Amino acid sequence: LCLDHISSGSLNASIVHPREVYKGCLLSSAAAVLFLHNLCEAQH
């Protein structure tokens, strides 16, 4: 199991190239991937 923080953005946007998202998956030869956003943010 691995957790990678890729980007922190503003209130309504985060600029991330797909290459950065998939880089860790490919380098670790991941068999499966789960993508989440706002993982630690409180919901209002």
PyMOL Python script that loads the backbone (N, CA, C, O; Angstrom):
from pymol import cmd

cmd.read_pdbstr("""\
ATOM      1  N   LEU A   1       0.842  -1.176   0.000  1.00  0.00           N
ATOM      2  CA  LEU A   1       0.000   0.000   0.000  1.00  0.00           C
ATOM      3  C   LEU A   1       0.879   1.228   0.000  1.00  0.00           C
ATOM      4  O   LEU A   1       1.929   1.260   0.641  1.00  0.00           O
ATOM      5  N   CYS A   2       0.437   2.239  -0.728  1.00  0.00           N
ATOM      6  CA  CYS A   2       1.202   3.475  -0.816  1.00  0.00           C
ATOM      7  C   CYS A   2       0.247   4.648  -0.949  1.00  0.00           C
ATOM      8  O   CYS A   2      -0.784   4.547  -1.615  1.00  0.00           O
ATOM      9  N   LEU A   3       0.588   5.755  -0.319  1.00  0.00           N
ATOM     10  CA  LEU A   3      -0.186   6.990  -0.433  1.00  0.00           C
ATOM     11  C   LEU A   3       0.756   8.075  -0.928  1.00  0.00           C
ATOM     12  O   LEU A   3       1.752   8.380  -0.272  1.00  0.00           O
ATOM     13  N   ASP A   4       0.450   8.660  -2.080  1.00  0.00           N
ATOM     14  CA  ASP A   4       1.269   9.732  -2.648  1.00  0.00           C
ATOM     15  C   ASP A   4       0.456  11.011  -2.707  1.00  0.00           C
ATOM     16  O   ASP A   4      -0.648  11.032  -3.251  1.00  0.00           O
ATOM     17  N   HIS A   5       1.007  12.077  -2.143  1.00  0.00           N
ATOM     18  CA  HIS A   5       0.401  13.404  -2.276  1.00  0.00           C
ATOM     19  C   HIS A   5       1.015  14.033  -3.514  1.00  0.00           C
ATOM     20  O   HIS A   5       2.227  14.243  -3.567  1.00  0.00           O
ATOM     21  N   ILE A   6       0.201  14.333  -4.499  1.00  0.00           N
ATOM     22  CA  ILE A   6       0.711  14.822  -5.770  1.00  0.00           C
ATOM     23  C   ILE A   6       0.639  16.335  -5.882  1.00  0.00           C
ATOM     24  O   ILE A   6       1.561  16.955  -6.412  1.00  0.00           O
ATOM     25  N   SER A   7      -0.437  16.942  -5.394  1.00  0.00           N
ATOM     26  CA  SER A   7      -0.610  18.376  -5.597  1.00  0.00           C
ATOM     27  C   SER A   7      -1.525  18.971  -4.540  1.00  0.00           C
ATOM     28  O   SER A   7      -2.445  18.314  -4.052  1.00  0.00           O
ATOM     29  N   SER A   8      -1.262  20.223  -4.194  1.00  0.00           N
ATOM     30  CA  SER A   8      -2.176  21.027  -3.381  1.00  0.00           C
ATOM     31  C   SER A   8      -2.562  22.225  -4.222  1.00  0.00           C
ATOM     32  O   SER A   8      -1.706  22.916  -4.775  1.00  0.00           O
ATOM     33  N   GLY A   9      -3.847  22.463  -4.313  1.00  0.00           N
ATOM     34  CA  GLY A   9      -4.305  23.557  -5.153  1.00  0.00           C
ATOM     35  C   GLY A   9      -5.010  24.627  -4.347  1.00  0.00           C
ATOM     36  O   GLY A   9      -4.870  24.712  -3.127  1.00  0.00           O
ATOM     37  N   SER A  10      -5.767  25.436  -5.053  1.00  0.00           N
ATOM     38  CA  SER A  10      -6.542  26.497  -4.410  1.00  0.00           C
ATOM     39  C   SER A  10      -7.895  25.933  -3.974  1.00  0.00           C
ATOM     40  O   SER A  10      -8.093  24.718  -3.970  1.00  0.00           O
ATOM     41  N   LEU A  11      -8.794  26.790  -3.618  1.00  0.00           N
ATOM     42  CA  LEU A  11     -10.115  26.372  -3.166  1.00  0.00           C
ATOM     43  C   LEU A  11     -10.875  25.591  -4.233  1.00  0.00           C
ATOM     44  O   LEU A  11     -11.616  24.663  -3.911  1.00  0.00           O
ATOM     45  N   ASN A  12     -10.695  25.962  -5.503  1.00  0.00           N
ATOM     46  CA  ASN A  12     -11.489  25.313  -6.548  1.00  0.00           C
ATOM     47  C   ASN A  12     -10.684  24.760  -7.725  1.00  0.00           C
ATOM     48  O   ASN A  12     -11.268  24.410  -8.750  1.00  0.00           O
ATOM     49  N   ALA A  13      -9.371  24.676  -7.604  1.00  0.00           N
ATOM     50  CA  ALA A  13      -8.587  24.153  -8.719  1.00  0.00           C
ATOM     51  C   ALA A  13      -7.225  23.649  -8.258  1.00  0.00           C
ATOM     52  O   ALA A  13      -6.664  24.117  -7.268  1.00  0.00           O
ATOM     53  N   SER A  14      -6.719  22.685  -9.005  1.00  0.00           N
ATOM     54  CA  SER A  14      -5.364  22.180  -8.804  1.00  0.00           C
ATOM     55  C   SER A  14      -4.830  21.791 -10.177  1.00  0.00           C
ATOM     56  O   SER A  14      -5.430  20.968 -10.869  1.00  0.00           O
ATOM     57  N   ILE A  15      -3.716  22.375 -10.569  1.00  0.00           N
ATOM     58  CA  ILE A  15      -3.154  22.109 -11.885  1.00  0.00           C
ATOM     59  C   ILE A  15      -2.170  20.946 -11.775  1.00  0.00           C
ATOM     60  O   ILE A  15      -1.109  21.067 -11.161  1.00  0.00           O
ATOM     61  N   VAL A  16      -2.538  19.828 -12.375  1.00  0.00           N
ATOM     62  CA  VAL A  16      -1.698  18.633 -12.337  1.00  0.00           C
ATOM     63  C   VAL A  16      -1.709  18.001 -13.722  1.00  0.00           C
ATOM     64  O   VAL A  16      -2.772  17.779 -14.302  1.00  0.00           O
ATOM     65  N   HIS A  17      -0.538  17.716 -14.242  1.00  0.00           N
ATOM     66  CA  HIS A  17      -0.438  17.025 -15.523  1.00  0.00           C
ATOM     67  C   HIS A  17      -0.670  15.534 -15.279  1.00  0.00           C
ATOM     68  O   HIS A  17      -0.175  14.996 -14.288  1.00  0.00           O
ATOM     69  N   PRO A  18      -1.409  14.855 -16.155  1.00  0.00           N
ATOM     70  CA  PRO A  18      -1.650  13.415 -15.977  1.00  0.00           C
ATOM     71  C   PRO A  18      -0.362  12.605 -15.810  1.00  0.00           C
ATOM     72  O   PRO A  18      -0.357  11.573 -15.139  1.00  0.00           O
ATOM     73  N   ARG A  19       0.712  13.066 -16.412  1.00  0.00           N
ATOM     74  CA  ARG A  19       2.003  12.384 -16.293  1.00  0.00           C
ATOM     75  C   ARG A  19       2.410  12.255 -14.830  1.00  0.00           C
ATOM     76  O   ARG A  19       2.928  11.215 -14.423  1.00  0.00           O
ATOM     77  N   GLU A  20       2.181  13.298 -14.036  1.00  0.00           N
ATOM     78  CA  GLU A  20       2.539  13.265 -12.616  1.00  0.00           C
ATOM     79  C   GLU A  20       1.642  12.312 -11.832  1.00  0.00           C
ATOM     80  O   GLU A  20       2.077  11.701 -10.856  1.00  0.00           O
ATOM     81  N   VAL A  21       0.404  12.193 -12.259  1.00  0.00           N
ATOM     82  CA  VAL A  21      -0.535  11.302 -11.577  1.00  0.00           C
ATOM     83  C   VAL A  21      -0.138   9.841 -11.781  1.00  0.00           C
ATOM     84  O   VAL A  21      -0.156   9.058 -10.832  1.00  0.00           O
ATOM     85  N   TYR A  22       0.213   9.473 -12.993  1.00  0.00           N
ATOM     86  CA  TYR A  22       0.514   8.080 -13.313  1.00  0.00           C
ATOM     87  C   TYR A  22       1.963   7.678 -13.053  1.00  0.00           C
ATOM     88  O   TYR A  22       2.273   6.487 -13.045  1.00  0.00           O
ATOM     89  N   LYS A  23       2.836   8.625 -12.845  1.00  0.00           N
ATOM     90  CA  LYS A  23       4.265   8.352 -12.674  1.00  0.00           C
ATOM     91  C   LYS A  23       4.537   7.342 -11.554  1.00  0.00           C
ATOM     92  O   LYS A  23       5.234   6.350 -11.770  1.00  0.00           O
ATOM     93  N   GLY A  24       3.998   7.587 -10.375  1.00  0.00           N
ATOM     94  CA  GLY A  24       4.219   6.688  -9.241  1.00  0.00           C
ATOM     95  C   GLY A  24       3.661   5.297  -9.481  1.00  0.00           C
ATOM     96  O   GLY A  24       4.254   4.302  -9.063  1.00  0.00           O
ATOM     97  N   CYS A  25       2.525   5.229 -10.153  1.00  0.00           N
ATOM     98  CA  CYS A  25       1.906   3.932 -10.462  1.00  0.00           C
ATOM     99  C   CYS A  25       2.819   3.099 -11.356  1.00  0.00           C
ATOM    100  O   CYS A  25       3.028   1.909 -11.121  1.00  0.00           O
ATOM    101  N   LEU A  26       3.346   3.735 -12.365  1.00  0.00           N
ATOM    102  CA  LEU A  26       4.210   3.026 -13.303  1.00  0.00           C
ATOM    103  C   LEU A  26       5.545   2.642 -12.678  1.00  0.00           C
ATOM    104  O   LEU A  26       6.038   1.536 -12.897  1.00  0.00           O
ATOM    105  N   LEU A  27       6.129   3.548 -11.902  1.00  0.00           N
ATOM    106  CA  LEU A  27       7.426   3.264 -11.286  1.00  0.00           C
ATOM    107  C   LEU A  27       7.344   2.145 -10.253  1.00  0.00           C
ATOM    108  O   LEU A  27       8.322   1.427 -10.040  1.00  0.00           O
ATOM    109  N   SER A  28       6.192   1.990  -9.612  1.00  0.00           N
ATOM    110  CA  SER A  28       6.054   0.936  -8.605  1.00  0.00           C
ATOM    111  C   SER A  28       5.405  -0.320  -9.176  1.00  0.00           C
ATOM    112  O   SER A  28       5.145  -1.268  -8.436  1.00  0.00           O
ATOM    113  N   SER A  29       5.143  -0.340 -10.476  1.00  0.00           N
ATOM    114  CA  SER A  29       4.493  -1.480 -11.141  1.00  0.00           C
ATOM    115  C   SER A  29       3.211  -1.883 -10.421  1.00  0.00           C
ATOM    116  O   SER A  29       2.980  -3.063 -10.156  1.00  0.00           O
ATOM    117  N   ALA A  30       2.392  -0.902 -10.111  1.00  0.00           N
ATOM    118  CA  ALA A  30       1.157  -1.142  -9.362  1.00  0.00           C
ATOM    119  C   ALA A  30       0.210  -2.064 -10.128  1.00  0.00           C
ATOM    120  O   ALA A  30       0.033  -1.922 -11.338  1.00  0.00           O
ATOM    121  N   ALA A  31      -0.392  -3.004  -9.410  1.00  0.00           N
ATOM    122  CA  ALA A  31      -1.378  -3.907 -10.001  1.00  0.00           C
ATOM    123  C   ALA A  31      -2.760  -3.265 -10.022  1.00  0.00           C
ATOM    124  O   ALA A  31      -3.602  -3.622 -10.845  1.00  0.00           O
ATOM    125  N   ALA A  32      -2.991  -2.322  -9.119  1.00  0.00           N
ATOM    126  CA  ALA A  32      -4.273  -1.617  -9.046  1.00  0.00           C
ATOM    127  C   ALA A  32      -4.024  -0.211  -8.520  1.00  0.00           C
ATOM    128  O   ALA A  32      -3.039   0.036  -7.824  1.00  0.00           O
ATOM    129  N   VAL A  33      -4.918   0.700  -8.853  1.00  0.00           N
ATOM    130  CA  VAL A  33      -4.763   2.098  -8.459  1.00  0.00           C
ATOM    131  C   VAL A  33      -6.119   2.638  -8.018  1.00  0.00           C
ATOM    132  O   VAL A  33      -7.148   2.318  -8.614  1.00  0.00           O
ATOM    133  N   LEU A  34      -6.111   3.453  -6.976  1.00  0.00           N
ATOM    134  CA  LEU A  34      -7.316   4.124  -6.498  1.00  0.00           C
ATOM    135  C   LEU A  34      -7.012   5.611  -6.436  1.00  0.00           C
ATOM    136  O   LEU A  34      -6.082   6.024  -5.744  1.00  0.00           O
ATOM    137  N   PHE A  35      -7.785   6.418  -7.151  1.00  0.00           N
ATOM    138  CA  PHE A  35      -7.587   7.865  -7.156  1.00  0.00           C
ATOM    139  C   PHE A  35      -8.655   8.520  -6.295  1.00  0.00           C
ATOM    140  O   PHE A  35      -9.841   8.226  -6.445  1.00  0.00           O
ATOM    141  N   LEU A  36      -8.241   9.408  -5.392  1.00  0.00           N
ATOM    142  CA  LEU A  36      -9.155  10.141  -4.521  1.00  0.00           C
ATOM    143  C   LEU A  36      -8.804  11.618  -4.553  1.00  0.00           C
ATOM    144  O   LEU A  36      -7.664  11.988  -4.832  1.00  0.00           O
ATOM    145  N   HIS A  37      -9.778  12.449  -4.268  1.00  0.00           N
ATOM    146  CA  HIS A  37      -9.496  13.875  -4.137  1.00  0.00           C
ATOM    147  C   HIS A  37     -10.194  14.387  -2.888  1.00  0.00           C
ATOM    148  O   HIS A  37     -11.193  13.819  -2.444  1.00  0.00           O
ATOM    149  N   ASN A  38      -9.662  15.459  -2.328  1.00  0.00           N
ATOM    150  CA  ASN A  38     -10.184  16.040  -1.088  1.00  0.00           C
ATOM    151  C   ASN A  38     -10.242  15.015   0.041  1.00  0.00           C
ATOM    152  O   ASN A  38     -11.177  15.020   0.841  1.00  0.00           O
ATOM    153  N   LEU A  39      -9.261  14.154   0.103  1.00  0.00           N
ATOM    154  CA  LEU A  39      -9.241  13.057   1.061  1.00  0.00           C
ATOM    155  C   LEU A  39      -9.295  13.530   2.507  1.00  0.00           C
ATOM    156  O   LEU A  39      -9.991  12.920   3.319  1.00  0.00           O
ATOM    157  N   CYS A  40      -8.591  14.586   2.846  1.00  0.00           N
ATOM    158  CA  CYS A  40      -8.510  15.030   4.238  1.00  0.00           C
ATOM    159  C   CYS A  40      -9.288  16.316   4.498  1.00  0.00           C
ATOM    160  O   CYS A  40      -9.167  16.895   5.577  1.00  0.00           O
ATOM    161  N   GLU A  41     -10.062  16.762   3.560  1.00  0.00           N
ATOM    162  CA  GLU A  41     -10.822  17.998   3.707  1.00  0.00           C
ATOM    163  C   GLU A  41     -12.118  17.728   4.464  1.00  0.00           C
ATOM    164  O   GLU A  41     -12.762  16.702   4.246  1.00  0.00           O
ATOM    165  N   ALA A  42     -12.497  18.628   5.336  1.00  0.00           N
ATOM    166  CA  ALA A  42     -13.779  18.538   6.027  1.00  0.00           C
ATOM    167  C   ALA A  42     -14.892  18.926   5.058  1.00  0.00           C
ATOM    168  O   ALA A  42     -14.764  19.915   4.337  1.00  0.00           O
ATOM    169  N   GLN A  43     -15.965  18.170   5.033  1.00  0.00           N
ATOM    170  CA  GLN A  43     -17.106  18.477   4.171  1.00  0.00           C
ATOM    171  C   GLN A  43     -18.030  19.452   4.874  1.00  0.00           C
ATOM    172  O   GLN A  43     -18.361  19.264   6.045  1.00  0.00           O
ATOM    173  N   HIS A  44     -18.449  20.493   4.168  1.00  0.00           N
ATOM    174  CA  HIS A  44     -19.344  21.513   4.748  1.00  0.00           C
ATOM    175  C   HIS A  44     -20.715  21.389   4.161  1.00  0.00           C
ATOM    176  O   HIS A  44     -21.612  22.154   4.517  1.00  0.00           O
TER     177      HIS A  44
END
""", "prot")
cmd.dss("prot")
cmd.show_as("cartoon", "prot")
cmd.util.cbc("prot")
cmd.orient("prot")
